[in-house]
Amino acid sequence: MKPIVKLLLESGSLNTAQLAQVLNLSEADVNRQLDELKAQRVLLGFRPVLNLAHEDSGVVRAVIEVRITPERGGGFNRLAERISRFDEVESCFLMSGSYDLLVFVNGGSLQRVAAFVSEKLSTLEGVLSTATHFMLRSYKEQGFLLDVKQEEAERLKVAP
């Protein structure tokens, strides 16, 4: 893994000047490396980590387990890509185990998410079944502890 990629994963909030200082590079070199990563589609974008519990966002989040029939010659890819194109879908992953796809969905209400599942997702040819789980509370998002005082957010101490 390239040092800049590792640093982006560990400290995504650093600006290019800070990245350059930590990596002992010029800011122009950091920008060049970032442009290369974008061209290679390794770096697809930057997103802040939000604690939506402190914001009246009106967003309902759900995780949906989807069982699908693989296609001859294409496997799961065509249907997974089709599902991924829906605006409601935040993420879609091919999984091993008792279901094939794990789909993360956002909606304005429980009813909108339910309507997405019943009217769009489950009606697709090749979808065998769905199981929807609504997210009630987040404790950790993308490596950040939520609703924890800063001094409590430190790593757990290891005792012999």
Beta strands, then each sheet from edge to edge (+ up, - down):
strand 1: 60-68
strand 2: 89-94
strand 3: 101-107
strand 4: 127-134
strand 5: 140-141
strand 6: 144-145
sheet 1: 2+ 3- 1+ 4-
sheet 2: 5+ 6-
end
